Amino acid sequence: MRNARRREPATARTVALRLLARRDYSRLELAQRLRARGIAAAEIEPLLDDFERLGYLSDARYAQALVSRRAGRFGVRAIARDLHDQGIAADVAKDALATLEPRDELADATNLWARRFGTAPVDERDKARQVRFLIARGYSVSIALKAIHSDGLGTEPES
């Protein structure tokens, strides 16, 4: 039999670099993943500080990527909640969300509703289901109601 090559246990730095090579992480998320792999907390914080100094880890870059990925599919409230859940500082989240300011939330909600449902609700139960869908995506109740009563072009039907 061949001699199996024994692998040395991966260092915290190696594990973190492998994770960051796949995608960006927030500082909190990367710390959680490293802890889950059995790396001591005393080793994690200095490593993350070093990675931030080198530019490998950036909460601002992560926040901007998350905002651009979710824009148009989620409302501002849902995106802000996700940023908060990932441990992004309020000022960093505010800067990332500022890129969404010129967006028309009603148009986004209407487009999302049209892609998902396309037809007006047939009864109150169907209407509630469609409104719940948009609310779960972070749109307000008023935006959700306007979106499902629009003609799919973001305009209100004439009464």
C-alpha positions in Angstrom: 0.0 0.0 0.0 1.1 3.5 -0.6 2.0 5.6 2.2 -0.7 8.1 2.8 0.4 11.6 3.0 -0.5 13.1 6.3 -1.9 16.5 6.2 -0.9 19.0 8.9 -3.8 20.6 10.6 -4.7 23.8 8.8 -3.8 27.0 10.6 -6.4 29.7 11.4 -4.9 31.9 8.7 -5.1 29.1 6.1 -8.8 28.3 6.9 -9.7 32.0 6.8 -8.0 32.5 3.5 -9.7 29.5 2.0 -13.1 30.8 3.1 -12.4 34.3 1.7 -11.2 32.9 -1.6 -14.7 31.7 -2.2 -16.6 34.9 -1.3 -16.7 37.9 0.9 -17.8 37.5 4.5 -18.6 40.1 7.1 -16.3 40.1 10.1 -18.9 38.6 12.3 -19.7 35.8 9.9 -16.1 34.9 9.3 -15.4 34.8 13.1 -18.4 32.5 13.5 -17.2 30.2 10.8 -13.7 30.0 12.3 -15.1 29.3 15.8 -17.2 26.5 14.3 -14.0 24.9 12.9 -12.5 24.8 16.5 -10.2 27.8 16.2 -9.7 29.6 19.6 -11.3 33.1 20.0 -8.0 34.5 21.1 -6.5 33.6 17.8 -9.4 34.9 15.7 -9.6 38.6 16.6 -5.9 39.4 15.8 -6.2 37.5 12.6 -9.3 39.4 11.5 -7.7 42.7 12.4 -4.7 41.7 10.2 -7.0 40.7 7.4 -8.9 44.1 7.6 -5.5 46.0 7.6 -4.4 44.0 4.5 -7.8 44.6 2.7 -8.8 40.9 2.6 -11.8 41.5 4.9 -14.0 44.6 4.6 -17.5 45.0 6.1 -18.1 48.0 3.7 -17.3 45.9 0.7 -19.4 43.0 2.0 -22.3 45.4 2.7 -22.2 46.9 -0.8 -22.1 43.5 -2.4 -25.1 42.3 -0.3 -27.1 45.5 -1.2 -26.4 45.2 -4.9 -27.3 41.5 -4.9 -30.6 42.0 -3.1 -31.7 45.3 -4.7 -34.9 44.9 -6.8 -35.7 41.5 -5.2 -36.0 42.8 -1.6 -37.2 46.0 0.0 -34.9 48.4 1.9 -36.2 47.2 5.2 -35.3 43.5 4.5 -31.8 44.5 3.2 -31.2 46.6 6.3 -32.3 43.8 8.5 -29.9 41.4 6.7 -27.0 43.8 7.2 -27.8 44.1 10.9 -28.0 40.3 11.2 -24.5 40.0 9.6 -23.0 42.4 12.2 -22.5 45.3 9.9 -22.1 48.6 11.8 -25.0 51.1 11.4 -22.9 53.7 9.7 -21.5 51.2 7.2 -25.0 49.8 6.5 -26.3 53.4 6.0 -23.6 54.1 3.5 -24.4 50.9 1.6 -28.1 51.5 1.7 -27.6 55.1 0.4 -27.0 53.6 -3.1 -30.7 52.4 -3.0 -32.1 55.9 -2.4 -32.9 56.8 -6.0 -34.7 53.5 -6.5 -38.5 53.5 -6.8 -39.7 50.9 -4.2 -43.2 50.7 -5.7 -41.8 49.9 -9.2 -39.5 47.3 -7.7 -42.4 45.7 -5.7 -44.6 45.8 -8.7 -42.0 44.1 -10.9 -41.4 41.5 -8.3 -45.1 40.9 -7.9 -45.6 40.7 -11.7 -42.8 38.1 -12.0 -44.1 36.0 -9.2 -47.9 36.3 -9.7 -48.7 38.3 -12.8 -52.5 38.4 -12.2 -54.6 40.3 -9.8 -55.8 38.3 -6.7 -59.1 36.4 -7.3 -60.3 36.6 -3.7 -59.3 38.0 -0.3 -57.3 34.8 0.6 -55.2 35.2 -2.6 -54.8 38.9 -2.0 -53.5 38.2 1.6 -51.0 35.6 0.2 -49.7 38.1 -2.4 -49.4 40.9 0.2 -47.6 38.5 2.6 -45.1 37.6 -0.1 -44.2 41.3 -0.6 -44.1 42.0 3.1 -41.7 39.1 3.6 -39.5 40.6 1.0 -39.2 43.8 3.0 -41.8 46.0 1.4 -44.3 48.0 3.5 -48.0 47.1 3.6 -48.9 50.2 1.7 -46.4 49.5 -1.1 -47.5 45.8 -1.2 -51.2 46.8 -1.6 -50.3 49.4 -4.3 -48.2 46.9 -6.2 -50.9 44.2 -6.3 -53.5 46.7 -7.4 -51.4 48.2 -10.2 -51.5 47.1 -13.8 -48.0 45.7 -13.7 -46.5 48.9 -14.9 -46.3 50.6 -11.6 -49.4 52.7 -12.1 -52.6 52.7 -10.3 -55.7 51.6 -12.2 -58.3 54.3 -12.7 -61.3 54.1 -10.4 
